[in-house]
């Protein structure tokens, strides 16, 4: 019996070897398939990282471009700032307004200076002027103020019919109220040149 079994031993060895080889091949095939399945994932990750890098490079280029534009704007603002007067003189402005109204024979004149207002790179001061005259006189007064060498701006004007007064010649007198603004530059102001940091999504929640 043993002799008969030994006779078939080579066949058993061949079959066993084939079985083991089949198992090894199956395991190898599964391993290869598993690795091949990860290749697209890795490739997608690499492609995403490349896109992220490109976006970062573009963002940094935009920042540099923005810095240059901000610097140019700041230089232009500072150049304009220096063209403004260095001070606002109430005595000079009040005397000038009074001289205009006197030369035009405008009556009941009232000129009240306001407070300076800080608007960043310049200060603004408003004068409230009231008077009574003809429509033509008020128009000429506005022209004199606008054409003056000082930097002045007539912010607003209101005119009312003054029915309770006499008629000057053939012209009806009117009451006028105007707001005049004077300006000076702010020597302590410096234009901002920094680029604001970009907020990362979810940053506020983490904070």
NORUR-V167098 format. One record per helix or strand of 2 or more residues. SS is the DSSP state (~ for helix, > for strand). FROM is the first residue (numbers start at 1). TO is the last residue. Records with the same first field share a line. If there is no record, write none. Layout:
SS: FROM-TO  FROM-TO
This chain:
~: 2-83  90-103  135-147  203-206
>: 107-118  122-134  152-161  167-168  171-185
